[in-house]
């Protein structure tokens, strides 16, 4: 690929191709995961069922709900399985815009982006979910628990995906620093806003008690600091 | 109440001659509205915070008209993890409206008061007390009589199925009913104002009584979600009674034709 600026139409054509390959990747991932959907969901429901009495199950209130649930589970798991391919496509789309001199191999990007996303997702699953499930079940102790699989899955998947995306922040800072939009000095200067924002995000994504808010805000701030280091090491030199 | 009286005195004592309306520009009115809204919102926020600690106990009271029809041990259910938490938020907000209602009504009065003559402003305290009382009486009426009747009707209708009513659904049902009856009970206050302004007279109200009766039945058919006549009449009859009370009020306090 040459460094000469591509026209808008060429970029759109490229985007179309990248999206198509990503979609095919997700489709294959979906088919692979379909057989394992019940096993995957029993892993996902563990943070909730750990708090329930033995013999208590999640509920479904429409006939097709479990089937559609497994479709969604297979789809979400498919995204994770196809993640390296999707990230490669993203890289191929972004890379031509980076300065010729600073261009680097796609391998570190894919490895690190996948690693951060998986770490974030795992953090959401292992730390945030048990916390939030315990809190909300405790709040509802006066009523019969009859949480539907559909509602629980949409709750769980949004927590896991949100945590995964939040953990991609160093990657985002890497690109912004590479292009020259942010510099380490700028990031350090805006540190106080970043800390405030981290606590706001922590307040929105977790139940309204301070412990869980801090549990999310602290990793976000650490990732931001890591981002400063990355910007310093890999940023565009002035 | 002292606060209200002071505020009214404050409005009355601004240097303006007797029997003359204070002159305010349109922008001043907007500014005034902004201030009144702000105070109301703050009062509501404080009411919310006060009620937040009691939300579960308040909901126990609200659900009683339903749970009395259920076999012992049968509870309401929730199907979303966050549902009980959001329910308690709503309950605290709902109870906060009731707690803050005297202040909100005071603000409403203070906004209207500059448009009235000085002697008319003497009604501030009675207006706030009576409006609050009517609203509370209406809410209590809805809770005590309408809610058990409708709950009984619907539980009876669903006897062939398994009861699994969601807390959120029940709360929105109960709160609509209670707020609606509270508002309906404000009819005499509305008539009082209309009569004061000379828009309605006792004779006019008497003449339109037949329409009021029809309207009362239509409104109560809409508010009470049951299609049975008993619940409908249980709301419509008090509404007609309130309309008659309104005629009495219009006769006693209305603008005299000279």
Interface residues (C-beta under 8 A of the other chain):
Chain A: X48 X59 X61 X132 X133 X135 X136 X137 X139 X140 X142 X143 X144 X145 X146 X147 X148 X151 X152 X155 X207
Chain B: X56 X59 X60 X75 X76 X77 X78 X79 X80 X81 X82 X83 X84 X85 X88 X164 X167
